[in-house]
């Protein structure tokens, strides 16, 4: 057993050599804190995802959301709204909504049949940034929408009167930036009992895409098997197809084509300045006069094809009738029209005329037609179309064959009379809104 004191191990070390004692580095502590924070954040994310998953797949919550949405939309719209089911999906942070069996009743007193039914409606939103709150509509799709508009004899319709929320929205359709829109297999029915007119459209299709760099929508609109029914007239079957471009400053219609039997009408138009609309358009038309004769049930109308083309311009002005502001410049031609009536039968060939509408006045120049072996020419002016119109016609008939005139009359009393020779005639007539003034 030693009497030497129990000294620390470094006590006998030579002086001048201090011992270095290791201290824990701060970085190791921060790593543990960061790991804890990351773990907590991951736990919260997983918990949020699980919560959203449970909410989305909970039948009771699903029905509650559906019921609440229907009640709020019904209250805002003023008409009963029903949705059979819905589905909410997420692609990352971007949601999409699918509605099935959407039914919107008409306004009282005509809630049924429904104003609008949609088999399926899809709306997808693309969230660009949560921090900057930027997003856009990625896709809107309507499958088999059916619209039924109705007006009774008193002018009461089935359109709901929406209730104002008292808040003004500055969001426009261009702010939404709908990248793709599709309306598929739509139908439209219109029945205006006040004027005994009805219409229905089938195979209605609408597609649209959005160019964010130009803030421009481009798309197509078409339908087939459309019918327009007017009182005392035969139905008018027709098809429509068109392309369009829309920006905040301009609406452009490209090759809007309306077909009905042998007839068609093609329109190209550009509309600028939506506050004070300025319209420029060109058109080409081929009209089957025989089809018009059949539709109007009027046997006195001729049979044949008419071609028309021209341009139209309109610049809106306050407190000025539209007809007084329209400028039209066009032409009309026909190779031959057949006039077939019980007491009249003839052919009119090489028909042509130029027409203008300007400042509410109509002028038809260079009218010509081959008639009864001769030539008809003339000019017509109608002053003040929207007011107390005054018309002036100057016409010349040269070289009319009297024998052809006899045949045209198709009268049994004239068959025993021999008529030959040629006739010239001039006409200068003026009248007001009627031939009596």
CORTA-V951627 format. One record per residue. N is the residue number from 0. RES is the residue in one letter. OMEGA is omega in degrees with one decimal (none if undefined). D_LAST is the distance of its C-alpha to the last C-alpha in Angstrom with 1 decimal. Layout:
N & RES & OMEGA & D_LAST
N & RES & OMEGA & D_LAST
This chain:
0 & X & -173.5 & 152.2
1 & X & 176.5 & 151.3
2 & X & -179.7 & 151.4
3 & X & -179.5 & 148.7
4 & X & 178.4 & 145.6
5 & X & -174.7 & 142.4
6 & X & 176.2 & 140.3
7 & X & -175.6 & 136.8
8 & X & -176.9 & 136.7
9 & X & -174.8 & 135.6
10 & X & -176.6 & 138.3
11 & X & 178.9 & 140.7
12 & X & -178.2 & 138.2
13 & X & 176.9 & 139.1
14 & X & 179.2 & 137.6
15 & X & 177.9 & 134.8
16 & X & -178.6 & 132.9
17 & X & -179.1 & 130.4
18 & X & 177.1 & 128.8
19 & X & 179.3 & 125.0
20 & X & -178.5 & 123.4
21 & X & 177.1 & 120.2
22 & X & 177.7 & 117.2
23 & X & -178.2 & 114.1
24 & X & 178.8 & 111.1
25 & X & -175.0 & 107.9
26 & X & -179.3 & 105.7
27 & X & 178.3 & 107.2
28 & X & 178.8 & 106.1
29 & X & 177.2 & 102.5
30 & X & 179.3 & 102.3
31 & X & 178.5 & 103.3
32 & X & 179.6 & 100.6
33 & X & 178.7 & 97.9
34 & X & 177.8 & 98.9
35 & X & 179.5 & 98.7
36 & X & 179.1 & 95.2
37 & X & 178.9 & 94.0
38 & X & 178.9 & 95.4
39 & X & 179.5 & 93.7
40 & X & 178.2 & 90.4
41 & X & 178.0 & 90.7
42 & X & 179.8 & 91.6
43 & X & 178.5 & 88.5
44 & X & 179.4 & 86.3
45 & X & 178.9 & 87.8
46 & X & 179.4 & 87.5
47 & X & 179.1 & 83.8
48 & X & 178.8 & 83.1
49 & X & 179.0 & 85.0
50 & X & 178.5 & 83.1
51 & X & 179.7 & 79.7
52 & X & 179.7 & 80.9
53 & X & 180.0 & 82.0
54 & X & -178.3 & 78.8
55 & X & -175.6 & 76.7
56 & X & 175.6 & 78.8
57 & X & -176.3 & 79.4
58 & X & -178.3 & 77.6
59 & X & 178.1 & 77.5
60 & X & 177.6 & 76.1
61 & X & -179.8 & 73.7
62 & X & 178.9 & 72.3
63 & X & 178.7 & 72.3
64 & X & -179.7 & 70.2
65 & X & -178.9 & 67.8
66 & X & -179.2 & 67.5
67 & X & 179.4 & 67.1
68 & X & 179.1 & 64.4
69 & X & -179.3 & 62.4
70 & X & -177.9 & 62.6
71 & X & 179.5 & 61.6
72 & X & 177.5 & 58.6
73 & X & 179.9 & 57.5
74 & X & -178.7 & 57.7
75 & X & -175.3 & 55.8
76 & X & -178.7 & 53.0
77 & X & 176.4 & 52.7
78 & X & -178.2 & 53.0
79 & X & 178.5 & 56.1
80 & X & 178.9 & 57.4
81 & X & 175.9 & 60.2
82 & X & -176.5 & 62.2
83 & X & -179.2 & 64.8
84 & X & 177.4 & 67.0
85 & X & 175.8 & 67.4
86 & X & 179.3 & 69.8
87 & X & -178.0 & 70.6
88 & X & 176.4 & 72.3
89 & X & 170.6 & 73.8
90 & X & -168.9 & 74.3
91 & X & 177.7 & 76.6
92 & X & -176.8 & 74.8
93 & X & -177.7 & 71.3
94 & X & 170.5 & 70.0
95 & X & -175.6 & 67.6
96 & X & 174.9 & 66.1
97 & X & 176.1 & 65.2
98 & X & -178.4 & 63.2
99 & X & 176.5 & 63.2
100 & X & 179.9 & 61.1
101 & X & 179.5 & 58.6
102 & X & 175.8 & 56.3
103 & X & -179.8 & 53.7
104 & X & 174.2 & 52.3
105 & X & 179.0 & 48.7
106 & X & 175.5 & 48.0
107 & X & 9.8 & 48.3
108 & X & -177.6 & 47.2
109 & X & -179.3 & 47.0
110 & X & 179.6 & 50.3
111 & X & -2.9 & 50.7
112 & X & -175.7 & 50.2
113 & X & 175.0 & 51.1
114 & X & -176.3 & 48.5
115 & X & 169.5 & 50.8
116 & X & 179.0 & 53.9
117 & X & 178.4 & 56.0
118 & X & -177.0 & 59.1
119 & X & 176.5 & 60.6
120 & X & 178.9 & 59.8
121 & X & 176.1 & 62.0
122 & X & 179.3 & 62.0
123 & X & -179.6 & 64.7
124 & X & 176.6 & 65.5
125 & X & 179.2 & 67.6
126 & X & -179.4 & 69.7
127 & X & -179.1 & 70.6
128 & X & 175.7 & 72.7
129 & X & -177.3 & 73.7
130 & X & -178.3 & 75.0
131 & X & 178.4 & 71.8
132 & X & 178.8 & 69.6
133 & X & -179.6 & 67.7
134 & X & 175.0 & 66.1
135 & X & 176.5 & 63.1
136 & X & -176.9 & 61.5
137 & X & -176.2 & 63.2
138 & X & 172.6 & 61.4
139 & X & -177.8 & 58.8
140 & X & 174.6 & 58.4
141 & X & 178.4 & 56.4
142 & X & 178.2 & 57.4
143 & X & 171.1 & 55.0
144 & X & 179.1 & 52.7
145 & X & -179.4 & 50.3
146 & X & 177.2 & 47.2
147 & X & 178.3 & 45.4
148 & X & -176.5 & 42.3
149 & X & 173.9 & 40.8
150 & X & -178.1 & 38.0
151 & X & -175.5 & 37.8
152 & X & 179.6 & 35.0
153 & X & -179.8 & 35.3
154 & X & 178.4 & 35.1
155 & X & -177.7 & 38.9
156 & X & -179.4 & 40.5
157 & X & 179.2 & 44.1
158 & X & 179.7 & 44.3
159 & X & 173.9 & 47.3
160 & X & -176.3 & 46.9
161 & X & 179.8 & 49.7
162 & X & -179.3 & 51.9
163 & X & 178.2 & 52.3
164 & X & -178.8 & 55.9
165 & X & 179.5 & 55.5
166 & X & -179.3 & 56.6
167 & X & 179.5 & 54.4
168 & X & 178.3 & 55.2
169 & X & -179.3 & 55.0
170 & X & 178.0 & 55.7
171 & X & 179.0 & 53.1
172 & X & 178.4 & 52.9
173 & X & 173.8 & 54.3
174 & X & 178.3 & 57.3
175 & X & 176.4 & 58.0
176 & X & -177.7 & 58.2
177 & X & -174.7 & 57.9
178 & X & 179.9 & 59.9
179 & X & 177.5 & 58.8
180 & X & -178.6 & 56.2
181 & X & 171.3 & 55.8
182 & X & -169.9 & 53.5
183 & X & 172.9 & 54.6
184 & X & -180.0 & 53.3
185 & X & 176.7 & 50.6
186 & X & 177.7 & 48.1
187 & X & 176.4 & 44.9
188 & X & 179.2 & 43.2
189 & X & -178.9 & 39.9
190 & X & 180.0 & 38.5
191 & X & -177.6 & 35.5
192 & X & -178.4 & 35.3
193 & X & 179.1 & 32.3
194 & X & 178.8 & 30.0
195 & X & 178.5 & 32.5
196 & X & 176.3 & 33.3
197 & X & -179.9 & 36.9
198 & X & 173.4 & 38.6
199 & X & -179.6 & 42.2
200 & X & 179.8 & 44.0
201 & X & -179.4 & 47.6
202 & X & 179.2 & 50.2
203 & X & -178.0 & 48.6
204 & X & 179.6 & 50.8
205 & X & 175.8 & 50.8
206 & X & -178.9 & 53.5
207 & X & 175.1 & 53.9
208 & X & -175.3 & 56.6
209 & X & 175.1 & 57.2
210 & X & -174.9 & 58.5
211 & X & -177.9 & 60.3
212 & X & 179.9 & 60.8
213 & X & -173.8 & 57.1
214 & X & -173.5 & 55.9
215 & X & 170.1 & 53.6
216 & X & 174.4 & 52.7
217 & X & -178.6 & 52.2
218 & X & -179.3 & 51.5
219 & X & 174.8 & 49.6
220 & X & 179.9 & 47.3
221 & X & 169.3 & 46.8
222 & X & 178.6 & 46.3
223 & X & 176.1 & 46.4
224 & X & 174.1 & 45.3
225 & X & 179.4 & 42.2
226 & X & 174.8 & 39.8
227 & X & -178.1 & 36.3
228 & X & 177.4 & 35.2
229 & X & -177.8 & 31.7
230 & X & 176.8 & 30.8
231 & X & 178.8 & 30.4
232 & X & 174.4 & 31.1
233 & X & 178.5 & 34.5
234 & X & 179.3 & 36.5
235 & X & 176.5 & 36.1
236 & X & -177.9 & 39.6
237 & X & 174.7 & 40.1
238 & X & 178.3 & 42.7
239 & X & 171.7 & 42.5
240 & X & -179.3 & 45.0
241 & X & 171.6 & 44.9
242 & X & -177.6 & 47.2
243 & X & 171.8 & 46.8
244 & X & -178.6 & 48.6
245 & X & 171.3 & 48.3
246 & X & 177.4 & 49.9
247 & X & -177.9 & 49.5
248 & X & -168.9 & 47.3
249 & X & 171.4 & 45.4
250 & X & -176.9 & 44.0
251 & X & 179.2 & 44.0
252 & X & -176.0 & 42.7
253 & X & 174.5 & 44.4
254 & X & 172.7 & 43.3
255 & X & -172.0 & 41.4
256 & X & 177.4 & 41.0
257 & X & -179.6 & 39.1
258 & X & 172.5 & 40.1
259 & X & -176.9 & 38.6
260 & X & 177.8 & 40.1
261 & X & -177.6 & 39.5
262 & X & 171.6 & 36.8
263 & X & -179.9 & 37.7
264 & X & -178.2 & 36.2
265 & X & -176.6 & 38.4
266 & X & 169.1 & 37.8
267 & X & -173.1 & 39.9
268 & X & 175.5 & 39.0
269 & X & 179.4 & 40.7
270 & X & 178.0 & 39.9
271 & X & 178.7 & 41.7
272 & X & -176.2 & 41.9
273 & X & 178.6 & 41.4
274 & X & 175.6 & 40.8
275 & X & -168.6 & 37.8
276 & X & 174.6 & 37.0
277 & X & -174.3 & 36.7
278 & X & 171.0 & 35.8
279 & X & -175.9 & 36.3
280 & X & 170.1 & 36.0
281 & X & -177.2 & 36.1
282 & X & 171.8 & 35.2
283 & X & -176.6 & 35.8
284 & X & 170.1 & 34.4
285 & X & -174.6 & 35.2
286 & X & 175.3 & 32.9
287 & X & -177.4 & 34.0
288 & X & 177.7 & 30.9
289 & X & 177.3 & 33.2
290 & X & 176.8 & 34.1
291 & X & 177.7 & 30.5
292 & X & -179.7 & 29.9
293 & X & -178.9 & 33.0
294 & X & -177.9 & 32.1
295 & X & -178.9 & 28.6
296 & X & -176.4 & 30.0
297 & X & -176.2 & 27.3
298 & X & -179.7 & 28.9
299 & X & 179.4 & 25.9
300 & X & -177.1 & 26.4
301 & X & 177.0 & 28.7
302 & X & -179.6 & 32.3
303 & X & -178.1 & 33.8
304 & X & 176.3 & 34.2
305 & X & 176.2 & 31.8
306 & X & 179.2 & 33.2
307 & X & 174.4 & 31.5
308 & X & 179.7 & 33.1
309 & X & -179.6 & 32.3
310 & X & -178.7 & 32.8
311 & X & 176.4 & 31.3
312 & X & 179.0 & 32.1
313 & X & 175.4 & 31.3
314 & X & -175.4 & 32.9
315 & X & 174.1 & 32.4
316 & X & -178.6 & 31.7
317 & X & 173.7 & 31.9
318 & X & 178.6 & 28.8
319 & X & 179.6 & 26.5
320 & X & -178.2 & 24.3
321 & X & -177.1 & 25.9
322 & X & 178.8 & 22.9
323 & X & -177.0 & 22.8
324 & X & -178.4 & 26.5
325 & X & 174.2 & 26.7
326 & X & -179.3 & 27.5
327 & X & 176.4 & 27.4
328 & X & -176.4 & 28.7
329 & X & -179.4 & 29.4
330 & X & -178.7 & 29.5
331 & X & 178.6 & 29.0
332 & X & 173.3 & 31.3
333 & X & 178.4 & 32.4
334 & X & -179.6 & 35.2
335 & X & 171.9 & 33.9
336 & X & 178.5 & 31.5
337 & X & 176.0 & 32.2
338 & X & -177.4 & 29.5
339 & X & 179.4 & 31.3
340 & X & -178.4 & 29.7
341 & X & -176.9 & 31.1
342 & X & -177.0 & 29.4
343 & X & 179.9 & 28.9
344 & X & 179.1 & 31.5
345 & X & 175.8 & 31.6
346 & X & 176.6 & 32.4
347 & X & -172.5 & 30.4
348 & X & 173.2 & 32.7
349 & X & -179.3 & 33.0
350 & X & 177.4 & 29.7
351 & X & 177.2 & 29.1
352 & X & 171.0 & 26.6
353 & X & -177.7 & 26.9
354 & X & 176.2 & 24.5
355 & X & 171.5 & 24.4
356 & X & -177.3 & 22.9
357 & X & 178.4 & 23.8
358 & X & 176.5 & 22.9
359 & X & 179.9 & 19.9
360 & X & 177.8 & 18.4
361 & X & 174.9 & 18.7
362 & X & 176.5 & 20.0
363 & X & -175.5 & 21.3
364 & X & 174.3 & 23.8
365 & X & 174.4 & 26.2
366 & X & 179.2 & 24.7
367 & X & 176.6 & 27.2
368 & X & 173.8 & 28.3
369 & X & -172.0 & 31.0
370 & X & 174.0 & 29.5
371 & X & 179.0 & 31.3
372 & X & 179.8 & 33.9
373 & X & -176.1 & 31.6
374 & X & 176.0 & 29.7
375 & X & 176.8 & 26.0
376 & X & 179.6 & 25.0
377 & X & 178.2 & 21.9
378 & X & -179.2 & 20.3
379 & X & 174.9 & 17.2
380 & X & 175.5 & 16.0
381 & X & -177.7 & 13.9
382 & X & 175.4 & 14.1
383 & X & 180.0 & 14.8
384 & X & -175.0 & 15.3
385 & X & -179.1 & 16.6
386 & X & 178.8 & 14.0
387 & X & -173.3 & 10.4
388 & X & 175.2 & 10.3
389 & X & -176.2 & 9.0
390 & X & 179.0 & 10.4
391 & X & -178.8 & 12.3
392 & X & 172.1 & 14.7
393 & X & -177.1 & 17.7
394 & X & 178.7 & 20.0
395 & X & 177.7 & 23.3
396 & X & -175.5 & 25.4
397 & X & 171.8 & 29.0
398 & X & 179.2 & 32.0
399 & X & 179.4 & 30.6
400 & X & -177.5 & 33.5
401 & X & 178.4 & 32.8
402 & X & 176.5 & 35.6
403 & X & 177.8 & 34.0
404 & X & 177.7 & 30.7
405 & X & -180.0 & 32.7
406 & X & -179.2 & 34.4
407 & X & -176.9 & 31.2
408 & X & 175.6 & 29.8
409 & X & -177.4 & 33.0
410 & X & 178.0 & 32.9
411 & X & -178.1 & 36.3
412 & X & -177.8 & 35.3
413 & X & -176.1 & 34.9
414 & X & -177.7 & 38.3
415 & X & -177.2 & 40.3
416 & X & 178.7 & 38.2
417 & X & -179.8 & 39.4
418 & X & 178.2 & 36.6
419 & X & 178.0 & 37.4
420 & X & 179.7 & 36.1
421 & X & -174.3 & 33.5
422 & X & 170.7 & 29.9
423 & X & -179.7 & 27.8
424 & X & 176.3 & 24.1
425 & X & 178.7 & 21.5
426 & X & 175.8 & 17.8
427 & X & -172.4 & 15.4
428 & X & 176.7 & 11.7
429 & X & 178.1 & 8.9
430 & X & 179.5 & 5.8
431 & X & -179.3 & 5.0
432 & X & 173.1 & 6.9
433 & X & 179.4 & 5.9
434 & X & -179.7 & 5.6
435 & X & -179.7 & 3.8
436 & X & none & 0.0
